[in-house]
Amino acid sequence: MSDTPLAKIIRQKIKDEGPMPLSEYMGLCLGHSKHGYYMTRDPFGQAGDFITAPEISQMFGEMVGAWLMDTWQKMGSPSDFILLEMGAGRGTLMSDILRVAKVLPAFLEAVHVHIVEMSPILQKAQEYSLQVHDLKNAPQWSSCIESVDFNFPVLVIGNEFLDALPVDQLVFTDAGWARKFVKIDENDTFRLYEECEYLGRSQLEKALPQTLFKPNLGDV
């Protein structure tokens, strides 16, 4: 079977630069500007690959909205606050939240909706979903969290977001923690290997919750 256009790009990058960290491999597969999974399609529903709770029942978003209103009040009902959603899908969850929030007009008066979304296709769907809500402060979009201006108190939501983030994978060996890499094997196939980079005392190893467990050989 011949390579896809993205596989050709990844294959050439590995040949030019050596084994690729799993996080970089995942990042390219999901977010490559031209061929990435989330950049080229709407992945939801019957025509897509999966479905999420907000798309099944509006009650999910309404319950989250009730929690947000309660939390905002417990924060002292700030007159301006950011409601930040990470990876908002089609905008269904945010739309349900804003609809149920009509029972608390002061919440809608204060809210600054901000969505972090890398997919131009999904951003258009989100804009369509939110256009029915007459908000004092127009929703804003960013492609990364670093570009969000956190000038007000923030409430953050992210439904099924963390499971779609590129990750590094580490394995504990007799030489310490090793990071897994994607390489090209003798059959010219992508494979995940672990004996590529021992971390020593790198920032990645320091981030591990070492006080919570004592690793055994082979632990991932």
N, C-alpha and C positions, 0 to 999 in steps of 0.2 A: 504494500500500500504506500502510495506516495505521500510525502509530507504536505501538511497544510501550509499556507503562507506563513503563519506564526511559528510553526515548528521549524521551518527553514531559517527564520530569524534567530530562534533560540539555538538551533544546532550550530549556526555560524558563530554566534556569540561565544558558545562553549569552546569551539575550535580555536577562536582567536584569543580568548581570555582565560580558558581553563574552567574547571568545575564551577557550577553556579549554585550559590546558596538556595535552599528551598524557598526562602522568602522572596528572592528575586524571581525565581521561576514562577511562583504563584502570582506575583505581582504582574508579570508580563501576560500570563494566561488570562487573568481577570481584567486587567486595565490597560493593556497595550492600546495606544491611541487609535490605531486603525483596525486591529484584529482581536482585541480583548473581548472576553465573553460579555461583560457588562456594557461595553461600548458599542456593541453591534446589534443589540436586540432587547426586546421586552421579555424577560425570562418568566413572567408570571402567567398563570392560568392554563387553559386547555391547549393553547397554541405555544406555550412555553414549557418550562421544565419543572416548576414547582409552584406551590401556593403558600401564602402566609396567613396568619390569623386575621389580620384586618380585612383581607379579601373574602373571608368566609362569613364573618358576622360583624355588623356595626357595633355590637355590644362590647367587643374587645376595645375599640377605640374610645367608646363612651366611658368605659370603666377607667381607662388610662387618663382620660380627660377629667374625670371626677377626682382622681388621685392628684393630678396636677393642680387643680383649683384648690384643693385642700392644702397641699404643700405650699402653694403661693400665699395663702392666707396665714399659714404657720410661719412663713418668712417675714410676716409683717405687711403683706400686701404692697410690695414696692410699686411705685407709680410707673416704673419702666423696668421690664425684665426681658431677657432673651429666652425664647423657647427653641432650643436647638435640637434638631433631629438629624441623626447620622444615618445616611442611606435610607431615604424615605420611600423607596419603592415607587408606586404610582401616586403617592400622596394620599392614599386612602386613610391611613391612620391619622395624619395631621388634620385632614378634612373632618373626620369624625370627632376629633378632639375639639376643633373650633366650633362645630355645630352644637355639641352638648354644652360648650362654654357660654352659649348665649343666655343661659340661666344666671350667669354672673357677669353682667356687662362691664364691671370694673376690670375684670380679668382681661377681657378683649380690648379694653381701652389701653391697658398697660403693656400688652404682649408685643414683642418684636420677634416674629417667626424667622428663623434662619435654618436653612437646610444645607447640609454638606453632602454633595452628590457629584460623583465623577462621570456619570453616564449622561451624555446629552439627550439620549432618547428618553430616559426616565425623568430627566429634569422637565422636559416638555410635558410629560404626563402629569407631573406634579403641579406645574403651572396651570394646567387645565383643571385639575381637581380643586385647586385653591381659589380659582377665579370667582367662584360663587360666594366667597366670604368677603364682606365689605369691612376690611380691617383699617383701622386708623393708620397703622404703620405697615407699608407694603412688605410682603415677604421678600427675603433676600436669599441668594444662593452662592455657595462657594464650592470649589472643587477640592479643597483641603481645609482641615481645621485650623491650620496656621494662619489663614487669611481672615478668620472670624475676629471681629473687633469686640472683645469682651469688656465693654464699657458699662454693662449693667449686670445685676445678678442673673444667674443662668440656671435653667432647668434643662437637663439633657435626657433625651430618649433615643433608643436605637433598637428597634425590633429586629431580631435575627440578623444583627449587624456583625457582631464579633466573629461569628462562624464563617464569614465571608472575607475575613482579613488575611493577607499573607502572613505566614508565621515562619519562624525558624524552628527547627527540630533538633534537639540535642540528645545524645545517648551517652550514658556513663560507662566508661571503659576502664581498663586497668591503668591507663595513663591519664585518667581524668575525663572531664567532659569534652566530647567531640561534636562538632556541628555537622549535620548531614548536608550533603551536596548532591546536585544532579549532575551526572556524567553521561558520556556516551560509551556503551560497552562494546565488546568485541563483535557483537551482532549489529552494530550501528543503531542501537536502541537506547532511549533515555532510561537511566536507572538511578535509583537513590542509594547513595553510599554514605558511610559514616567516617571512614578513616581518611579524612581529607584535611581537617584543621582542628588541632587541639587548642582549646581556648586559653589555657593558663588562667590568668586573672584578668581577662578581658571584661569590658562593660557588660557583655552578654551573660557571662557567667556570674558576675556580681549581681545581676538582676534576678537570679534564681532564688527562690525562697528557701535558702539552705537551713534555716532554723526550724523549718516545718517538717523535714524528713531527712533520713539518712539513706542516700541512694545505694542501691545494689547494682552489681555489674549487669549491664543490659537494660537498665531502666531508661525510659524515654521521657 
